[in-house]
Amino acid sequence: MDLLGSILNSMEKPPEIDEKRKEQMKKQKEQLEKQQAYEKREMAKFRTYCEERVNRFMKDKNRKALQFQPLNRFYRSIVHDVAQIAGLTAMSFGAEDIDRYIVVYKKEHAPTEDEICARRNGEEWNAEIAQKYVQKRLEAKEAEEIRQMKPTEVKPNSNYKDKYAHLIGQEAAEKAAKKTETNKSYGFVPSENKRDMRTIEAVQADLQAKKKMKLSQASTSTNETQDE
């Protein structure tokens, strides 16, 4: 009987384990529901907080932007939703899970490119920072204007002797390149000195004058011969 009783007792133990698991699951469910209820209350509370700040911001004609404190992704989504409903523009700046924050702008006071660039670089936007970025743009514009004013040196894509060096050898390529260069000197006088800088009309006038002079000289010589 003692052996049978021990066997029966051992068979009743598994149901007791199941009861414990059920109890644990019940407690976990209750904790989860409490957590969800808490988060829901906090979400509603934060949304009310956002709506109040946004309403005050919209009524203040002197304010152009409203900056929120760093928030996680969930709370930022609430700010974006409230701003969109109010007809405002909301932009996020900063590093995720570190200092990501939102700035809400009125439609008529959208952020400038300088402000967006500064905030993305981790800088706070104020009058001093704005002036710094204006100065940077002016300096960049002046540098670009100076660069465009400088004459651009035109360089050939390739060198003649380098182009054919692998085919005929470096020395032969250099000789071939020299032969293609313009001969700047003919005889003992540089070609630049031989160029006639006169116009066609001036050359024709000079030729006619020389022709008349020769005819005159010939006529004079003929008369002198006849006199003799």
C-alpha positions, 0 to 999 in steps of 0.5 A, spaced: 500 500 500 505 504 501 508 503 494 502 504 491 500 511 495 507 513 493 506 512 486 499 516 486 502 522 490 507 522 484 502 522 479 498 528 482 504 533 482 504 535 475 497 538 475 500 542 481 506 545 476 501 547 471 497 551 476 503 555 478 505 556 471 498 559 470 499 563 476 505 566 473 502 567 467 496 571 470 501 575 474 505 577 468 498 579 464 496 583 470 503 587 469 503 588 462 496 591 462 498 595 468 504 598 464 500 599 457 495 603 461 500 607 464 503 608 457 497 610 455 496 615 460 503 618 459 501 618 452 495 622 453 498 627 458 504 628 453 499 629 447 495 635 451 502 638 453 504 638 446 497 641 444 498 646 449 505 649 447 503 649 440 497 653 441 501 658 445 506 658 440 501 659 434 498 665 438 505 668 439 506 673 433 513 674 435 515 667 435 517 663 429 519 657 431 518 652 437 523 647 439 522 641 444 527 637 448 530 631 446 525 625 445 525 618 443 521 616 437 515 614 440 514 621 443 516 625 437 511 621 433 506 625 437 509 632 436 509 631 428 502 629 429 500 635 433 504 639 428 501 637 422 494 637 425 495 645 426 498 646 419 505 647 422 512 644 419 516 640 424 523 637 423 527 633 427 535 634 428 540 631 432 542 623 433 537 618 434 537 615 441 542 621 443 539 628 442 534 627 437 529 633 438 524 637 434 523 644 431 516 646 429 515 652 424 510 656 422 508 656 415 510 663 413 517 662 417 520 656 414 527 655 416 533 657 411 538 652 408 543 655 413 539 654 419 538 647 417 545 646 415 547 648 422 542 644 426 544 638 422 551 640 424 549 640 431 549 647 432 544 651 436 541 657 431 541 664 433 543 671 430 551 669 431 551 663 428 546 666 422 551 671 421 557 666 421 553 662 415 552 668 411 559 670 411 561 663 409 556 663 403 559 670 401 566 668 402 565 661 397 561 666 392 567 671 392 572 665 391 568 662 385 568 669 382 575 669 382 576 662 380 572 663 374 576 670 372 582 666 372 584 664 365 584 656 364 590 653 361 588 648 355 592 642 356 592 636 350 589 630 353 596 626 351 603 627 349 604 626 341 611 622 343 608 618 349 602 616 345 607 612 340 613 611 345 610 604 346 610 603 338 617 606 336 621 607 342 622 613 346 627 616 342 624 615 336 618 618 338 621 624 341 624 625 334 618 625 330 615 630 335 620 635 334 619 634 326 612 636 327 613 642 331 613 649 327 620 651 324 620 658 327 626 660 323 628 661 316 635 662 314 638 667 319 632 671 320 626 669 325 620 668 322 616 673 326 621 678 323 619 676 316 611 677 317 608 683 314 604 687 319 601 692 313 594 691 311 593 689 303 591 696 302 597 699 305 601 694 301 598 696 294 599 703 295 606 702 297 607 698 290 604 703 286 608 708 289 615 704 288 612 703 280 611 711 279 618 712 282 621 707 277 617 710 271 619 717 274 626 715 274 626 712 267 623 718 264 628 722 267 634 718 265 631 718 258 631 725 258 638 726 260 640 721 255 637 725 249 640 732 252 647 729 251 
